[in-house]
Amino acid sequence: MKLKFALVGCGRVAYKHAETLSGQIENASLSAVCDTNIERAQKTGEKYGVPYYKTYDEMLQKEDVDVVNILTESGNHAKHTLDIVEKYQKHIVVEKPMALTLSDADDMIRVCDEHGVKLFVVKQNRYNIPVIKLRQALEAGRFGKLVMGTVRVRWSRNQAYYDQDAWRGTWAMDGGVFTNQASHHIDLLEWMLGEPVSVFAKSATQLVDIETEDTGMAIIKFRNGALGLVEATTAVRPKDLEGSLSILGEKATVEIGGFAVNEMKIWNFTNELPEDKEVIQKYKENPQNVYGFGHLRYLENVIDSILNDKRALVDGLEGRKSLELISAIYESIETGKEIHLRFEPQRGRLGK
C-alpha cells in the first residue's frame, strides 16, 4: 500500500517534506499541497507535479489523501490539526513545536485518539547518524552514571529573516529561539538524559526587533541527578556557527557538533570496544542545511507506524515532552524563579 500525503503550508520547511515524499520513499507519494499564499502553493505544486490549492478544505474535499503534514505557523498547528481531524479523520504529521501551549497539545492528542488517527511530531534530528549512535551507547549502559548534558544552538537570523513574515518572532504565532530554533536540541537533550524535574532560565533580545528572545540560557535538573544546559541564540554574526550536543557520564564523553548536530566530534569511553576506533569517521555526516538528512528516516518511521500499527518514535505524547520543558523555561524567565515540572503555566507569554 502506498500512503498519499498532502502538505498544508508551503513555507521554508515544505521543500524537505515535498522532496522526501516525491520518490524517495517507496510506499509514499505526495498528492497535493496548499497555502493561503496561492503563488507559493502554485510554485510548490508545479515543482513537484501535484495539484495545488489555497485552502486545505478545498484540497481535502477534492483529493484522496491519507496523511496531512501541517507546516503552517507554530501558533496555528493546533487549530489546523483539530479542524482537519474532526472534519476529515486524517493522520497528522505536524512540524515542531507541535503547539505553543500545553492545553493545545493535549487537545491535539485527545482529538486524534477520539477519531482513531495517529499524530506525529517532527523531530528529524533524532535520526541523524551520530545521534543514533549516541542513543545506542546510552541504551547499552556504556555511560554509567550520567553527569551532564549540553546543547548549543549558535545560529544567525538577522532582521530580514524575521521581517519575511509578520508572525515571526511573535508570542502568539512563533516564540523565540527556545521554541523555534532550539526545540529540536531541547528534545535531544531530554531524550538522552530523561525526565526533567526543574529548570531555571534567562533570556534577552539582543540584536533584532522582535517580541520574543533571540538569546537565552537554561539550567535543567533531571530525575536521575544529571544537569543539563541549553545555550541558544540566533544573534551570532556574521553567520551560523554550530548546533551541538554533548553528554558526559562516569564512563564516557561524547560530543556531536557540526551545523545541525550532524558530526561526531568526540567518542571517548573508559571501556573501549574494537569498533570505537572507527566511530569518528564512520558516523560522520554533513548535510548542507539545518534540516539535515533526518526527514527521510523520520517519515519512513511514520509510514511504518501507520501501515503496521506500531507506536512511532515521536508521537503526540513524546512531542509534548519538549513543549512542556520549553513552557517551563518561559515560566522561569517571566517569574525569575526555578520552575518545577509538572507545573501550570501562569506567566509565560508563549502562545498568547
N, C-alpha and C positions, 0 to 999 in steps of 0.2 A: 504493500500500500504506500502511495506517495501522499504526504501531507501537503496541503495547499496553504500558503502563508500570505497574509496581507499586511502592509505597513500603514500605520496611522501616524503621519508626520514624516516629512522628507527633509529634515534638517541635517545637521552636521554628522550625526552618527548613522543616519539611514543607509549610507552607502555601504557600510560594513555588513549590515543585515542583507541588503539587496545583493551584494557581491556573493556572499556566502550562500544565499538561497537560489542563486542563478547558476546552478550546475555544479557547485562544489560538494553538495550532499546528494547522494543517490536517491533517497526516499523523501525528498522535499523539493518544493518548487515555489517560486514567487508568482502569485496570481494577480495582484493588484496593489496599487498604492493610492494614498490620498493625502491632501494637505490643504488647509484653508487658503494658503497661497497657491493658487491654481497654476501659476507659472512654474513654481518649484515642483509641484506634483507632475506637471507635464514633462519637465526636464528629466525627472527620475523615471517616470513611466516609459518615455521614449527611449531612454538609455538602456533599459532592461527589457524592453519589448513587452510591456504589460499595460493593461488599461489603467487610467488614472482618473481620480475624482477629487472634487472639492470637499465632500463630506464623507464620513465613514458610513452614515446611514445609506446614502445612495450606493456606495461601494458594496456594502454587505447585503443590500436588497437585490443587487444585480449579479454579484459574483459568488461562485461556490468556494467557500473558504473554511478551513478547519481551525487555523490558529491566527490570532491577530497580535501583531507586535506593536506595542504602544510606545512611540518615540517622540511624544509631544513634550511640552514644558513640564518640569517636575511637579509643579503645582496643579497640573491637570491630569496627572496619572490616575488618581483615584476616581475622579469624575468620569473619565473616559472608560476606565475599566468597569466600573459599576454599570454604566449605561449599556455598554456592549454586551456584557454578560447577561444582564437582565433581559435585554431585547433579543439577543441572537444566540446565547449559550455557546460562545466560542471559547476555546482555550486561549489563555493570555500570556504573552511574553512582555514584560514591562522593563524598560531601562531603569537604571539606578538614578536616584533613590526611588524605591517603589512608591513612596508618597512623602509628604512633608510633615505629616502629623501621625502619631501612633493610632489615633482613632480612625483616620482614613485607612491606614494599613490594616487595621482589624476588620473594618467594613469590607475591604477587598478580599481578605481571606475568607470571611464569613459568606459573602455572596457567591464566591466561586465554589465553596463547599456546598451551599444550598442548591446550586444549579448543576452540580456534578461535573464541573470543568476544572482543569488544572491551572494553577497560577505559578509562573516562573519569573524570578527577578534576575536580571542580567548582572552577573559578576564574572566576566570572562577572564579576569586575571588569575582566577583560581586554576585556570588551565594552562598558564604559562609553564613551559617545560621546567625551569628551575624551581618554581613554586610547587609543582607536583612532587619533585624530588625531595624538597624540604618537608613536605607533608608526610611523605612516606617514612622519612627518618624519624619524625616525631611519633608517628603511629607505631613504629618499631621500638620505641623507648630508648633511642640512641642518645637523647639529650640528658637523661636523668632528670633531676630537679630543674624546672625552668626558672630562670633568674630574671630575665628582662627581654623585652622586645621593643624595637623602634621602627617606625615608618617615617620616611622623609619624602615630602612632595614639594619639590622646589622647581616650580614652573613659572612661565611668563605669560601673563594675559594683560595686555595693555588696554587703554581706554577704548580703542577702536573695537576690540573684541566685545566689550560689554555694550557698546553702542550699536552693535549689529541688530539687536532685538531689545524692545522695551522691557521684557521680562527678566533679562539677565541681571544678576546681582540684586534682585529684589527678595524681600522676605516671603511674599505671598506666592511667588512662582518658581524661585530658584534656590535661594540660600546662598551661602558664601563658599569659601574654599573647603571647609569641612564637609559640606553637603554635596558639592558638585565634584570638584577635582579629587578630593581625598577620600571620598566614600568607599572606593574600591580598596584603598590601602587600609582604612579602618576595618573593613570586612576581613582582609587578610590577617591583620594583627589579632583580631578576635578569633578567627578560625584556627590560628596557631596556638594561642595562649588560653583559649577557653572563655569561661563566663566572667565578665567584668562585674565588680561589686561596687566600685565608686570611681568618680572622675573629678578632677579639678582642672579648669581651663581658663585661658586668657586669649583675647583676640584684639586685633586692630585693623583699621582700614588705612593703609599706608600710602599707596601710590595712585589709586583710581577713585573716581567719584561714583560710588555705588552705596546702596543702603547697607549691605552686608559686609562681612570681613573679607579682606584679601590675604590676611596673615593670622595664624593662630598656633597655639601650643596646648596640648592636653596631657596630663599625667593620669594614668589609669592603674588601679589596683585590681588584680584578678583573683578569682576564688582560690586558685592554687598557690597564691602568695607572690606570683610574678608581678613585676611592674612593667607598664607599657608607656611609651612616649610617642605622641603624634606631633610631628613638626610639619606644618603645612603653610604654603604661601604661593600666591600667583604673582608676587612682587619681585621675582628675580629679573634682573636686567643685565644684558640686553636680550638673552634668550634662555630657553629651558635648560635646566641643569640635571635633575635626576628625579626618579621615583623609586625608592628603595625600601627594603625590608631586612632587618637583622634580628636574629633570635639567638639568645645566649642561654646556655644551660650548664650544669655542673660537669658535663662530659662532652660538650660540643659548642662550637661557634659557627654560625652560617650567616652570610650576608649576600643578599641578592640586590644588585644595583641596576645600572642602565637607566634609560629614559622612562621605562614603563614596567619596572620590576621584572626584567627580562634577561638579565645577565648574571650568571653565577660568579660572584667575586671571591668569596671565602667559603671553604668547606673543610673545617678542621674538627676532627674527632679524636678523643682520648683513645678509644678502642677502634683503630683503623681496620677497615675491610679492604681486600685487594682492589675492589672496584673504585674505592675512594680516590685513587691516584688519577683517574681519568675524568672525574666529575666536572672539573672546571671547564674542560674542553667539550666534553660530551653533552653537558646540559647547559649549553650557552646558546642563546638565540638573540637576534637583533631585529625586531620589527621596526618598520620605518615610521611608525606613528604611535600615538598614545594608546590606541585600541589594541595593539599587538596582534597576535595570531589566535587569541582565545575564542572569538565569536564562532569559529568553525566547530571547535570542540564543544563549546557551550551548547550550541544549537543541536549538535548531534545527541547530546545528553537529553535535551528537551524532547526530541523526536523519539528516542528510546523510551523515555518515561511515558509518553502518550501511547505509543504503539504496543508496548509491553506492560503497561500499567505498573510501572516502577516509581518509587519516590525519586524525585530529581535531586541533584546536588544542591541546588539553590531554589527551593520552593518559596511560597509566601512566608511561611513561618521562619525559615532560615534567613530570608531577606529582611524580615522585620528586626532581627537581632542588631544589625549595624545601625538601623534607623533609631532604635531605642538608645543606643550609645551616643549617636550624634545628637539626639534630642537632649540627652543628659549633659553633653558638652555645652550646648547653648544655654541650658538652665544654669549651669555653673558660671558661665560668662556673665549672665544677666544678674545673678544673685551675689557673685563674688564668693560663693561657698563651694565646698566639696559636696557633690551630689551622689547619693547612694541609690543604686539600682535595687529594686524596682521603685519607680517614682512616678508622680503625676505632674506633668508639665504645668507650671504656674506663670512663669515669667518669660520663658523663651518665645521669641517672635517668629520662629520658623513656621511657615505655612499660614501666617496671619496677615 
